[in-house]
Amino acid sequence: MSTPLHATPASTTRRLERIAVTGRFQPIHLDHLELLRYAFAQAQHVVIGITNPEPAARTAHPSSAHRHLAEANPWTYDERAELIDAALRCDGVNADRYSILPFPLDEPAQWPALLPPGTPQLVRVFSDWEREKVRRFAAAGYPPQVLEGDPATRLSASDIRSAMQNAAPWQHWVPLGARERLADWQRSGT
């Protein structure tokens, strides 16, 4: 798990109206929840953009060799939205503080229809992939707010998926709410 973030508002006098956080959330894990908590401290409303929402639209990227592969994307957009919502509600976040939407990261021309231009994008950077996201957001007029992550302590959804496939412990990496849904789905074979 990465170094804890200190959730202090962007300004002591005024919080942002909105901020966005994007990711695949395959599945949501404790580092994601920590980043979302930080976002809630920064803004009145957090827009959570789920990337790779459409399996047919996934594309390979040199800075992230696996993000387009089927095995790296086992849950649908709707399932991931359900997991995020369950985790946030279990964490005590009111549903009016966030919205969850499909976010086609590879199609910046569609972003203004989903998110007002100028909406800050909170990105925790661990690798070249996140640096690429920062570059894309800045180029499209969505100012990135960058938090440096420590790759040595990064929680990986790949590790969670692998543990689940190998019947190894994974629950300690996943927030309450999402953890129970994943366990139910695993038991039912969905």
N, C-alpha and C positions, 0 to 999 in steps of 0.2 A: 504494500500500500504506500502511496506517496506521502510526502511530508504534509502535515495538516495545513490547511489554508486558514488564515485569520480572517474571519468574515467581518470586515468593517465596511460600512457603506462608502460608496464612491465619494461622497461629500458629506460632511457633518451637518450641512444645512439642507441638502436636497438630494434625494435618491433619484436615480434614473427612472424614467417612466417605464421603459422596457429594456430588456437585454435578451439576447438569443444564445442558446447553447446547442450545438449540433453534434451528432454522433450516430453510430450504427446501433449502439445499445444491444449487442448480441451476446449476452444479455446485459441489462443494467447491473452494475456492481457498486461496491462501496466507494471506489474512487469517483464514479459518476455521481453518486449521491452527494459526496463531499463537494464536488464542483457545483452541483445544482444548489446546495445550501449557500455556497458563496454567492452564486448568482442572485438568490433570493435576498441576500443582505445588500446587494448592489442596486436592485430595482424593484419597483412595485409589481411588475409582471414579468414572468420569464417565459419566453417562447422556446419550446424544445423541438428542434427540428430533427426528425429521424431520417438519416441518410440511407441510401440504397433502399428506397421504399418499394421499388418495382424490380423484381428479379431480372426481367428482360433488359433493363436499362443499366445494369452494372457494367462498369468498365475497369480495365486494368490500369494501374498507375505504377510507374517505376519506383516511387517512394513508399509504396505499400503493396507488396506483391500478393497479399492474400485477400484484401478487402472485397474483391469482386467474386471470389469463389463461392460456390454453393455451400460447401462445408463450413465456411466462415459466416454464413448468413442463414442459419437454420430456422429462425423465427420470422414470421411475416410482419409487415408493418403493424397490422392490427394487434398481433400478439405482443409486440414490443411496446406499443402504446399502452396496452393493458398492464404490462409489467411496470412501466414507468409510473403510471397512474396509481397502481397499487402501492408501490414503494413510497411515493410522495404522500399519499393519504395516510399510510401507516406511520410516516415520519411527522404527521401533524400539519401538513401543508394544506391550506384551503384550496379547493379546486379553482376558485376565481383568481388565484395568484399565478396560474400557468395555463398555457395552451400547448397542445401537442399536435404537430402537423408533419406531413411528409415533406422532406426537404431534398430536392434533387441537386445535390452538391455539384454534379457535373454539368448542370444546365443553368448558369447564372442569369440568362435572359428571363427565366421563370421566377427568379427570386422576388422582384418587386410586386408580383401578384400575391405573394405569400407573406412578405415581410416588408414594411416600409423602408425604403432606402435611408441609410443613416443609422439604422438600428445597430447598436454595438453588438459585436460577436465575442463572447467569452471563449477563449481557446487556451487549454493547458497544453503546452508544447513539451513533448518527449522526444520527437524524432523529426526526420525530414518530412514525413506526411503531415504533421500538424503545422510545420513551417509553410508547407504548400497551401494548406487551408488558410492560414493567416494572409499569405500573398493574394489568394483568390478573393477573400473578403475585402481586403484593402483596395484591390483593383476595381471591384464592383461597387465601391462606395459604402461598404459596411465596416465601420472602423473596428479593427480587432483590439480587444483587451487581452493581452497575453500574460499568462501565468506560466512561469518556467517549472516544469516537472522534473523529478529525478528519475531517470530511466531505471536506476538500480532498485527503486522501491515501487515501481509502477505495477499496478494490478492489471492483469491481462484477461480479457474475455476469452481469448484463445485457451488459456489455462483452465478457465471454468468449463468451457465446452469439452475440453479433453478429459477433465476429471469426471464430468457427467457421463461421457461415453464409456469411461473405464470403471464406472461404479466406485470412484474414489470420492472422498469428502470435497464438497464444493460450497456447501451452504454458508460457511463462514465468510465467503467473499461476496455474498448477495444480500441486499437489504431485505428486511422483513417486508412482508406483503408480496414482493416479487418472488422471494424464496419459496413461499407456500404455493404460489401458482405454478412455478417451475416444478416443484416436487409433485404436485397433482398431475401435471401434464406428463411427467416422467413415468409416474405410476400407471397412468391410463394409456401410455404409448403414443401420445399426440405431440 
